[in-house]
Amino acid sequence: MSFKLLSTSALAGVLALLTCAGAPPAMAADEGAQVPGEGAVEVVVTGQKVSRSLQKTTDSVAVTTARKIQDENLQTVYDVFARTANVTETYGGTGFSIRGIRNDSITGGGAGSLSTIYFDGAALPDGAVASAPLDMWDVRQVEVYRGPQSTLQGLNALAGAVIINSVDPSSEWNLKARIMASDSGDRSFAVAGGGPLVTDKLAFRIAAESAYADGLVYNPTRKEYVDESDTLNTRAKLLWTPNADLKVGLALSHIERDGGYLYTYTRTDVPDWYDNRTDDSNSPNVGKNRTDIATLKGDYTLSDRWTLSAVTSWNHVKTYGAYDGDYTAVNRAYGVNRYDDKTFSQELRFNYKGDRLNGLIGLYHVKRDSSTVTASLTNVDLPKTTLANALIAYGLPSATATSVVDMYAAAFPVIPVDFAADTPEAIENAAIFADGTYQLTGKLSLIGGLRYDYEDYTTGTSATAKLSGTYPDPANYGAYAALITALNGAINAQVTAAGQATPASTRSFRAFLPKAGLKYSFTPDITGSITIQRGYRAGGSSVNTARSSVVAYDPEYTWNYEASLRSAWLGGSLIVNANAYYIDWTDQQVLVNLGLNAYDYQTENAGKSHLYGFEVEASQRLSSAFQWYGSLGYSRTKFDDFTVTAGTLFADYTGAEFAYAPHYTLALGGTYRWRNGVFANLNANYTSGAYSGTDVAEQVNYSVDAKTLVNAKIGYETDHWGLYLYVNNLFDERYVSYYRESYNLALPGAPRKLGLSLETRW
């Protein structure tokens, strides 16, 4: 811990020295066309369906501009998360958590996400968030909204939303390119540019990045690195402005990733395992992703007060994964999965800007069709307790039943199951929504919003399951032959049940989602607000494979109570913003195992919880040469009630914290530009310890250590080119995001990386 504190103190000292440096002022950060498309004045956010100054936005939102992406060498959206208060990556960078709430689910239950990433207006499904490379090349701005966005975003925004917008076409010709390489074997080439096709009427922009990584985890069985990756990210945009009242934009994206499986584990039972990362699997661990996104946007000015906006988006995500289920060189278990998702959405919105009233009203519709196909050879642990209880129920003494099951388990400790399933899902959602503010007096404004949401959810499954092995021969057990035969029959019945098809069923849900609050301007530079907002995730049906049943579950709701402060000091050069929140969560959708075997999972409304915390963020431009930022996040989560009873099984998670919900996140960074072209950035982020599991037993054995990561970038730049040296994890901090102690496996963090970047811009 002392090392972590020392690292942060060292950073603060360096920033102080830079502040007092006697070097002459460098050029302003917006001069020299350093980052096309970024202004130097106030930050404007668009994630709430209207362009609004950050200082006038009451919701807790962290904004990462193109300037910060450039200065800090932020290569993926997970680099952005690491520097954002109360936001952290989960499970080795395959998901994220906002205020302690994972984007996919708290325990794995439920059909939709709890927070969504929107890229150029298109909502990405879970498959794209987990496996598609969300790179920051040619990205204009990232907005991370903390807290429910259900009123405006609707579907899958109970915990928050992430809005990513790439650079738009320009009426002036421009071009930029970048070559990067690191000591870990990473290398990439990126280019972006465009200009007018018809002067002042039609413009285009094209961006592309090709990246390759050698990988860090070596497989001595197959003599290859299992986490090497090859990615291609391409985008094209058109902007049509035939007159001053109409603007139409088309954005197309295509992403390809070929590499290791989603979760690349390292064995922990080898010497110096953190630096000697190995995987012994004989079956390939591979992952492939193809993502296509298309978005059509239009804005038409109807009058001085009214604007009509329309957004149509389509995306298609296909992923393929293959993994070794036993993680050894023995061919015991393996699996493959294919995921295919197509989403089409439309939104029509009227924005109004009056003397006192500012707001919007809109209609929304989305249709999503997906299919998950899985096939696996899995060794299911023998359910000894269940089998013994079954023998006791038929009149066998307890001691005899236990003895017979132990004898059976000695010959048949696991059940090898060859399983395949196709699980299609269809979601259709429609909503009407409104949001706005009304100025009651010169200082006091009323905040209001509502959404009426309607959703149909359809799912079912078609599955096959068979034993991939041989049952114990009853003839070898003498007087117990009949009991062994009965146990074989019981196991066979469970395996057969897992392979039965369940017909598709449709459930419908309706929700009314209000928002209300007050905003008060103490001075022109200091504003406070309080809001109350309802969050929501629809119910659905989960397929219990072991019982061959479709189990219905109901919607879950949150009430979010939030206070915000927006302030500007020292003539506007220093910005200090803060939000505090309390969330009450009821009818929580949780994934539970009912005890038959490893397939006996289903979603139930078994949880009630609360969480609270705050975010404080500050930034300052001390001069045209130096600027700094800092943030602090605090979050506490707790299950107030989480009990599941099924037969003889009783599980109680009451009092447990959410997984991947650190109490503290801290970030600090600064950038200095000398007049002679020398550039330097230093930044650090700290995340306190957390748990990688939800139930009480996991929280005892599966904690995730705290980490402090310090990063730096220095270089020389002119108006048209720059050469930079960067280092991530400067002090080579060792950290792990997940342990699987029963398999001697872990997901270790990225080691120190040293790299070079050559960039040009015209």
C-alpha positions, 0 to 999 in steps of 0.5 A: 500500500505504501508503494501505491501511495508513493506512486500517487504522491510522486505524480502530484509532485511532478505536476506541481513542478510542471506548474511552476516550471519557468519554461515559456508558455507553449502554444494553446492546446487548440492551436496547430490543428493537433486534434481535428474537430475539437474546440477549445472552449466549453465541453458540450455533451449530446448523450441526452438527445440535446446539445448542452454544456457540461456545466448545465447537465445535472446528470453525473457524466464524465467526458473524455475529449479527443484532446485527452485521448491523444494526450494520454494515448487512450487506445480503447474504451477501457482506457477511458473507464480506468480514468473515470470516477466510479467506473471500472473494467470487469473480468479482464476487460470484457465488461465494465461496472458503473457505480458498482453495477456491472453492464451485463448483470449483477449475478448473470441473471436477466435478458438485457444489459444494465448499461449500454454502449452507443457508438455513433448512435447505435446501441451495441449488444452484449456480444459487441461490448465483450468481444469487439475492439472498441478502439479510440482511433478518430473518436471525437468524444466519449461520454459516460453517464452514471446513474439510470438513463431509463427516461431518455435511453429506455432499454438497458440503461438502468445503471448508465450509458456510454456514448461514443462519437467518432469525428464527423466529416469536415468542409475542409480537407484533412488527413492524419496517420499513426504508426505504433509499436511496443516492446510487448509485440503490439503494432498498429497502423491507422489513418483517417481523413476526408473533406468536401465532395460538394463544397459546403454541401456534401463531405466525407470522412474515412478512418481505418486502423489495423492492429496486431498483438503477439500475446502474453500467454504461451501454450507449450502444448500447442507451441503458440501464444493463445492471446495473440490478436489481429484486428481491423476497424474501418469507418466511413461517414457522409454529411449532407447539408443542402441548406442551413436548416437540414443536416443528414449524416450517414455512418458505417462501421465494420470491425473484425477481430481474430484472436484468443478466447474471450477469457485468456487464463494463466496457470497459477501452479507454475513457478513465477506464474505472473511473469511466466504466463502459460496455458496448457490447453490442448483444444484451441482457445480462439475468438472471432468477432464481426461487427457491422454498424450503420446509422442514419441521422437527420436534423431539420430546423422547423422554426426558431423554436422547433427542431425535428430529429430522426435516427435510424440504426442497424447493427449485426454482431457475429461472434465465435468462440472455442475453449478448452473446458479442462484447461489441461493437455488432456482431452477431457472437456471443450466447448464452442459457442456462436452468437448472432445478433441483429438490431434495428432501431428508429427514433423520431424526436421533436426538440423545443427551445423557448424562453422558459421551457426547453425540452423534447418529446420523442418516439422510439422503436427497436427490434432485436433478434439473436441466437446463441448456439453452444456445443460442449463436452462437460464433466459435471460433478456428480450430485452426491447429496441429491442422489443420497437424498433420493435413496433415502426417500425410497426408504434406504437408511441414511448411512447406507445411502451415503455409503452406496453413493460414495462407492458409486462416486469412486467409479464415476466421479463426474458425468461427461455430458455431450451437450448442444443447444440453440437458444433464439431470443427476440425483443421488440420495444416501443416507447414514448418519452419526454424530457425538459426543464422549465425556468420558474424564476431567474434562478430556480428551474423545474426538471421533469421527464417521463417514459412509457415503455412497452416490450415483448420478449420471446425465447425458447431452446432446442437442446440435445444431451447424451452421456459421453462415457460408460456408466458403472456396471451393476454386475460388479457391485453384488448385493448393491447391483439394484441400487447401482442400476437405480443410480444409473437411471437417475443420472440418465434421467438428468442427462436426458432432461437437459437435452429436451426442447422447450417451446418458445414463449412470449411475455409482455411488459409495460413500465412508466418511468418518471423523473423529477427535480429542481435546479438552482443557480446560486451564481452564474458559475455555481449551480446545484440540483436534486433529482429523483428518477426511476430505473427499469429492466424488463422481465423475461423468461430463462431456460433451465437446461437441467429441468427442461423448463422455461421459467418466467421472471418479472421486471426489476426497478430502481429509484435513484436519488441524486444531488449535483453541484456544478461550479466554475472558479478563477474566471472559468479556468477551474471546473469542480463538479460533484454528484452524490447518489442513493439507489434503492433496488427492488425485485432484483433479477439474479441467477441462481443454481437450484442444486441438481447439477451444473446446468440447474440455473435460472433467473429469479426475482430474489434480490433487494439491495441499495447502493450509495456514493459520490463522484467529484471531478475537477479540471483546470487550464492553468496556462496555455501550456499546462492543464490538469485533471483529477477525480475521486469516486466512492461507492458502496453496494449491499444486498439487503435481501437475497435468499433462494429456497428450493427443496433442501437448498437454501442460499443466503447472500444477504449482506454481500457486496456486488462483484467488481464494485470497488469502494474507491476510484481515483485519477490524476493527470496533467499535460505540459507543452513547451513552446519548443515543441516538447510535450509531456503527460503523466497520469495515474489511476487507483482502484481499491480492492473488490470481489470477483464473485457475489455470494458470501463464499466467493467474497471470502476466497475471490477478492481482487487486490487494489491497483495503482497504474501510472502512465506517461507519454513524452515527445516532440510535436509540430503542427504536422507531425509528432514523435512520442514515447509512451509507457503504460503501467510505469511501475509494473504494478502486479494485479489480477482481475479474477481467480479460479482457484479450483483450476489454478487459473487467474486473469492477470493484468497487463504488465508494463508496456513501452512503445513508440508512436509516430503521427502526422496530420495535415 
